[in-house]
């Protein structure tokens, strides 16, 4: 197995403790790589490297235009290496190669977009109400940014943080998930090839307690951007608060996918399948609650069950595979536990409901696509994030009940609406308590569109032009053009 050390200050670096841990291929359930097991000492070295790089003339004195050029050049390098990176991601986290290749091939757009935005960050001259004063603002970078990312889309979700943070002039220490770190350690090497100064982007691998916590609490870290589970986000928020650090948190979801009786049924079926089974349910935006109007409930659920039953399950590296394994063994056990809990609470299992024993699944951590009907809003399967290929179906009578059920959740990351009535679509998009509302589509994201959650689904936004200000601070500059200082004992 290949060994992957940390990447710090422009070079690979052995973990100070000398330890490595095994990274498992979810399809084979066997280790395939050894990854550096970091600790507080490694975090210290990485943060110091990022801090030096932030203060160095090689980075600090770059014009914003030159910084943007580096970002665009990096994006071009990602495009050249996309197939290699996509294969690594699939091997490491078990998601479909077709999806991982699509994500990595899309990543350059983030660097082109924010690279172009780098020299469009303007301050303002304020027509101040004080005589003889010239007052203006300037946006400035924060410093060292800690980026902490999950295992389900390792590179894409990291880029949502890294591209705007670099465009704003910050430097990065990146902690990828301990379950899927290899693509990060390959990806980060491209920064050197693109011409970034050493230390601008660093990667330290390891678990949350050993690497994540000392990174968040380090006094030289100015900002924390985190994507992951609710419990991890709470811990990050608590630790960052001790240092009064700004945070961006993108956390869990229990997203409703709402189908009205006037929807295009065939399209809605595909949208429901895409929302929950396309990534084996391992996405924060999974449409894990299917709300169906009662007048079409039985017919629609049957169509969804029939469609899901045709899904090709197996080796995610094969491009015709449609459902891959669960990424980690603990998550695999958790998903099966949720399924058993739903059965005990009285939900009706219409499809799946078991671990997959198909020959094409080998020894991997596979769960059959699972659909439960007769689900009540108070059931665990309807309230808690499963993060697996499990769909809970809930009926509703009318628009009012649909909104009530959809919003009856502590989460608010995403939602879907299927209707041919545009008035209804606009009304639902206004009333649903979610950071993203998709109408007649699902799982669409872009570097141009803000993404983030309401309620317990997070804080702040990623993507879009405005979110770059998450990585900037504003300085006000006052210049007195008068010839005499007035009374020094009175507030100007």
FENCOR-V826418 format. One line per field, one symbol per residue. psi: psi as a letter, one per 30 degrees, with the letter a starting at -180 (. if undefined). Layout:
psi: ???
This chain:
psi: kkkjlljkhglkkkkffgkllkkkjfefglkflkkkjlaeeeeeeeeeeeeeeefkfeeefkleeeeeeeeeeeeeeeeegeeeeeeeeeeefglkeeeeeeeeffefeeeeefeffeggjkakkkilgkkgkjkllkkllebkkkjklafeieeefeefeeeeeeefgllkkkjlkffifeeefeefffeeefgklkfeklkklaleeeeeefeefkffkfkkjkkaleeeeeeeeeeeeeghkklkkjbllikkjkjlfgljeeeeeeeeeefefeghgikfgkifjjjkkefgeeeeeeeeeeeeffkjkbjffkfgkfkalkeleeeeeeeeeeeeeeeefglkjfkbglkkgkeffbglikkkkkkkahklffkeffekkehlikkkkklleaeeeeeeeefikflhellkkjlfjfeeeeeefefkikfkjkjhllhkllffkkklllbggakallllefffffgllkkkkkjjglfkkajfgkk.
